[in-house]
Amino acid sequence: MRAVLEARQKAAAVRVEDLEAELERVRVALAEAEEVLRRRVIGLEQYLEALAEGDAPAVAVVVSQTKPVGPRRAVPHRQDAAGTEVLSVDYQALMAAALEAGADGLGARQAAVVLGWDSASASRVEGARARLKRLVERGWLVEEKPGRFTLPAAEQDAAAGRPGGGS
């Protein structure tokens, strides 16, 4: 019994020594990683300071020559846009499909097909519906019947060549 207990004690002592050596390796690796982090933080701070000191007037000039700063919308409000060319390609395709659908309106499943998505996938159909709803929120389409998205009446009249419409 004594031999078994001594063997277990030696095994435990070896395990403790191994873990202590591993702990020391981890401490060294941690110290090295902290040093790299410290240098990178200092480097970033120096870069930002230099940028603020040296390039501040140049940046202000560049910003003032660009479009006004504000939230960028994937779909701008209809009253803020001259035509569908301001929309992304996918939204332009949805607008063209709504024009083709006419008074019948465009459904989400059809919209998924227009976007080149799998119309059997519920998540894709819901994604298409979300895009159509976004167009409604921003004034590009209307949803007079649930799930059927059409151009506003004035635009339908203009597209059909009837008087009384125009935007």
Secondary structure by P-SEA (a helix, b strand, c coil): caaaaaaaaaaaaaaaaaaaaaaaaaaaaaaaaaaaaaaaaaaaaaaaaaaacccaaaaaaaaaacccccccccccccccccccccccaaaaaaaaaaaaaccccccaaaaaaaaccccccaaaaaaaaaaaaaaaaacccccccccbbbccaaaaaaaaccccccc
